[in-house]
């Protein structure tokens, strides 16, 4: 439920455009086009891989 509205997740896995591209060689036009196609086909959730091998992405300080 989201508030008083029932929702159904219809999702996909979106691993990457090019290997390790988030934090490295990010291509905004690919991602905008990709999510547009997903939305047009009824997809409302996507699991995006932000790091393939830990070489790029986010650094978390303890």
Secondary structure by P-SEA (a helix, b strand, c coil): ccccbbbbbbcccccccccccccccccaaaaaaaaaaaaaaccccccccccccccccccccc
